[in-house]
């Protein structure tokens, strides 16, 4: 009788031990959030991704009943923000905002990256995506992307394009176009968006890629023009601007950037899914859609696993472009 009782107790103890992680995960999910949530971002206050994050943070705070605190750690190619997040507890109360550059191109442009995307982070939710326009000065002779390509073919090395930094989407997009059409153009990096689009307006550089958020103010002010949209279809806000997907010779020239929320790799799947669901619900609200549209952003509906798949796909695609250009940032 005692032997049987001891066996039953032993089986119960083993079952409890096996159940412990599941129970802890469920407890975290049920209690989340139990205190303010901190989101580290590598973007400076007032930038497009920061502004979109703050709008989302307001909605999440209302949904969660807890403050969502934005911790800006700009500079250092995002490395400062990553270092500030490195010791985050896997309980969902600490997240980090990263973009496509940090996760899909940095692994190719840095030989000694101080983080590993797969090992250190778990994708939670893509929170915004934007495709880029090809911009020229309002008085430029280049009135279409075909004009730019033709000039670059006729005079290799004579056409210039600017970007907001070496290795940025604006730079990599130019490399992509050069590779697609066998062109030689000169890249001119600038320190920030303001300097870049002022240079486009004054025709110090011939063209640059830009989003509605970054280049829109000067376009609306008549200083620069949007001459093409590097995407499969036109943007409804600029229906008069042709998309590259409409032109056979330019089809496939698509340049976009995105930002998303990530947790530490040890974040429990139940918590990841709960946070992702709350983010998706917040972004689907009509008022949020309108505010994002004003930024020139969309919020794709991607489950965490779909987001992770997209990151792996884009990382491989950009690797071909970057390695062909032998681009290194360290």
C-alpha positions in Angstrom: 0.0 0.0 0.0 2.8 2.4 0.9 4.7 1.5 -2.2 1.7 2.3 -4.3 1.1 5.6 -2.5 4.8 6.6 -3.0 4.5 5.7 -6.7 1.4 7.9 -7.1 3.2 10.7 -5.4 6.3 10.3 -7.6 4.1 10.4 -10.8 2.4 13.5 -9.5 5.7 15.2 -8.8 7.0 14.4 -12.3 3.8 15.7 -13.9 4.0 18.9 -11.8 7.6 19.4 -12.9 6.7 18.9 -16.6 3.8 21.2 -16.3 5.8 24.0 -14.6 7.0 25.9 -17.7 3.5 25.7 -19.2 2.0 27.0 -15.9 4.5 29.8 -15.7 3.8 30.8 -19.3 0.1 30.9 -18.6 0.6 32.9 -15.4 2.7 35.5 -17.3 0.2 35.8 -20.0 -2.7 36.2 -17.6 -0.8 38.8 -15.5 0.7 40.8 -18.4 1.2 43.6 -18.1 1.6 44.0 -14.4 3.7 47.2 -14.6 4.8 49.8 -17.2 6.1 48.4 -20.5 9.3 49.8 -21.8 10.1 49.9 -25.6 13.7 50.7 -26.5 14.1 52.3 -29.9 17.2 53.2 -31.9 15.4 56.2 -33.6 15.6 59.7 -32.3 12.5 61.6 -31.0 10.5 63.1 -33.8 11.6 60.7 -36.5 9.0 58.8 -38.5 9.4 55.4 -36.7 9.5 57.2 -33.3 6.3 59.1 -34.1 4.5 55.9 -35.2 5.7 54.1 -32.2 4.4 56.8 -29.9 0.9 56.6 -31.5 0.9 52.8 -31.1 2.1 53.2 -27.5 -0.8 55.4 -26.6 -3.3 52.8 -28.0 -1.5 49.9 -26.2 -1.4 51.9 -22.9 -5.2 52.4 -23.1 -5.7 48.7 -23.9 -3.4 47.4 -21.2 -4.1 49.9 -18.5 -0.4 50.4 -18.0 2.0 53.1 -19.3 4.1 52.2 -22.4 7.4 54.1 -22.0 9.5 54.9 -25.1 13.2 54.8 -24.4 15.1 56.5 -27.3 18.7 55.3 -27.7 19.7 56.7 -31.1 23.1 56.4 -32.8 25.7 53.7 -33.4 23.9 51.9 -36.2 21.3 50.8 -33.6 24.0 49.1 -31.5 23.4 51.5 -28.5 19.7 50.5 -28.4 20.5 46.8 -28.6 23.0 47.1 -25.8 20.4 48.9 -23.6 18.0 46.0 -24.3 20.4 43.1 -24.0 19.5 42.2 -20.4 15.7 42.4 -20.9 13.6 40.0 -18.8 11.5 37.6 -20.9 8.3 38.6 -19.3 7.0 40.9 -22.1 7.6 44.2 -20.2 10.6 45.1 -22.3 10.5 45.2 -26.0 12.7 46.8 -28.7 11.8 48.5 -32.0 14.1 47.5 -34.9 13.8 48.1 -38.6 14.7 46.2 -41.8 18.2 47.7 -41.8 19.1 46.4 -38.3 17.7 42.9 -39.0 18.1 42.1 -42.8 21.1 44.2 -44.1 23.4 44.7 -41.1 24.2 40.9 -41.0 25.8 41.4 -44.4 27.3 44.9 -44.0 29.1 44.2 -40.7 31.6 41.4 -40.3 31.4 41.6 -36.5 27.8 42.4 -35.7 27.3 42.8 -31.8 24.1 40.8 -32.0 22.6 37.8 -33.8 19.0 38.4 -35.1 18.0 34.8 -34.8 19.7 34.1 -31.5 19.0 37.3 -29.6 15.5 38.4 -30.7 12.1 37.0 -31.3 9.9 38.8 -33.9 6.6 39.9 -32.3 4.9 42.2 -34.8 5.7 44.3 -37.8 4.2 47.7 -36.9 4.8 49.7 -40.1 5.9 49.5 -43.6 6.6 52.1 -46.2 7.6 51.9 -49.9 9.9 54.6 -51.4 9.4 57.1 -54.1 12.1 58.2 -56.6 12.6 61.9 -56.0 14.2 64.6 -58.1 14.4 68.4 -57.8 11.3 70.3 -59.0 13.4 71.9 -61.7 15.3 68.8 -62.7 15.4 67.5 -66.3 14.7 64.0 -64.9 10.9 63.7 -65.0 10.8 59.9 -64.8 12.9 57.0 -63.6 13.4 56.0 -67.2 15.0 59.4 -67.8 17.5 58.7 -64.9 18.3 55.2 -66.3 18.8 56.5 -69.8 21.2 59.2 -68.6 23.2 56.7 -66.5 23.5 54.4 -69.5 24.6 57.2 -71.7 27.1 58.7 -69.2 28.4 56.0 -66.8 29.4 57.6 -63.5 27.9 61.0 -64.2 24.5 60.5 -62.5 24.5 61.0 -58.7 22.0 59.8 -56.1 21.9 60.6 -52.5 20.8 58.8 -49.3 20.5 59.3 -45.6 23.6 57.2 -45.0 25.8 54.5 -46.3 24.0 51.2 -46.0 20.6 52.8 -45.6 17.6 51.6 -47.7 18.1 54.7 -49.9 21.7 53.6 -50.6 20.9 49.9 -51.1 18.0 50.8 -53.4 20.4 52.7 -55.6 22.7 49.6 -55.6 19.8 47.4 -56.5 18.9 49.6 -59.5 22.5 49.7 -60.7 22.7 45.9 -60.5 19.3 45.4 -62.3 20.2 47.7 -65.3 24.0 47.4 -65.3 24.5 51.1 -64.4 27.3 53.1 -62.9 26.1 56.0 -60.6 27.8 57.9 -57.8 26.4 57.6 -54.3 26.5 60.7 -52.1 25.6 60.0 -48.4 24.2 62.7 -46.2 23.9 63.0 -42.4 20.2 63.1 -42.2 16.9 63.5 -44.2 16.9 67.3 -44.0 20.3 67.6 -45.7 19.5 64.9 -48.3 16.2 66.4 -49.6 17.6 69.9 -49.5 20.3 68.6 -51.8 17.8 67.0 -54.1 15.8 70.2 -54.2 18.8 72.3 -55.1 20.0 69.5 -57.6 23.3 69.0 -55.8 22.4 65.3 -56.4 20.2 64.1 -59.3 17.8 61.8 -57.4 17.1 60.0 -54.1 14.7 57.6 -52.7 12.2 59.0 -50.1 9.1 58.1 -48.2 6.0 60.2 -47.7 7.1 60.8 -44.1 10.6 61.9 -45.0 10.3 63.6 -48.4 6.6 64.4 -48.4 6.9 67.9 -46.8 9.3 69.2 -49.5 7.2 67.5 -52.2 4.0 69.2 -50.9 6.0 72.4 -50.8 6.8 72.1 -54.5 10.6 71.8 -53.9 11.0 68.2 -55.1 9.0 65.8 -57.4 8.0 62.2 -57.0 8.7 60.7 -60.4 8.3 57.0 -59.6 7.1 54.7 -56.9 9.4 51.7 -56.2 6.6 49.2 -55.7 4.4 46.8 -57.6 1.4 49.2 -57.7 0.7 52.9 -57.3 0.2 54.6 -53.9 -3.4 55.8 -53.6 -2.2 59.1 -52.2 -0.1 59.7 -55.3 -2.1 57.9 -58.0 -0.5 60.1 -60.7 2.9 58.7 -59.9 3.7 55.5 -61.9 4.9 52.4 -60.0 7.9 50.5 -61.2 5.8 47.4 -61.4 4.0 48.9 -64.4 7.2 49.1 -66.5 8.7 45.9 -67.8 12.3 47.2 -67.7 11.8 48.4 -64.1 9.6 45.6 -62.7 11.3 44.1 -59.6 12.8 47.4 -58.6 11.0 47.6 -55.3 12.4 49.4 -52.2 10.7 49.5 -48.9 11.5 49.8 -45.2 9.7 48.5 -42.2 9.9 48.6 -38.4 8.7 46.1 -35.9 8.6 45.1 -32.3 10.9 42.4 -31.0 11.2 40.6 -27.6 14.1 38.8 -26.1 14.6 35.3 -27.6 13.4 33.7 -24.3 10.0 35.4 -24.5 7.3 32.8 -24.0 5.3 32.0 -27.1 2.0 32.7 -25.3 3.2 36.2 -24.3 4.5 36.8 -27.8 1.2 35.9 -29.3 -0.8 38.0 -26.8 1.3 41.1 -27.4 1.2 40.5 -31.2 -2.6 40.2 -31.0 -2.9 43.4 -29.0 -0.7 45.3 -31.4 -2.7 44.0 -34.4 -6.0 45.0 -32.8 -4.6 48.5 -32.0 -3.3 49.0 -35.5 -6.6 47.9 -37.1 -8.6 50.7 -35.4 -9.9 53.2 -38.0 -8.3 56.2 -36.2 -5.0 54.4 -36.1 -5.2 53.6 -39.8 -5.8 57.3 -40.6 -2.9 58.4 -38.4 -0.6 56.0 -40.0 -1.8 57.0 -43.5 -0.8 60.6 -42.7 2.7 59.3 -41.9 2.7 57.4 -45.3 2.8 54.1 -43.4 0.8 50.9 -43.6 0.5 48.2 -41.0 0.7 44.8 -42.6 -1.2 42.0 -40.9 1.5 39.4 -40.2 1.5 36.7 -37.6 4.8 36.4 -35.6 5.9 33.3 -37.6 5.1 35.1 -40.9 7.1 38.1 -39.7 10.0 35.8 -38.9 9.8 34.2 -42.4 9.8 37.6 -44.1 12.9 38.6 -42.2 14.7 35.5 -43.4 13.6 36.0 -47.0 14.6 39.7 -47.1 18.0 38.9 -45.4 18.8 36.4 -48.2 17.6 38.8 -51.0 19.6 41.8 -49.7 22.7 39.6 -49.3 23.0 39.2 -53.0 22.9 42.9 -53.6 25.3 43.8 -50.8 27.9 41.1 -51.6 27.9 42.0 -55.3 28.6 45.6 -54.3 31.3 44.5 -51.7 29.7 46.9 -49.2 31.2 46.8 -45.7 30.4 49.2 -42.9 33.2 48.1 -40.5 
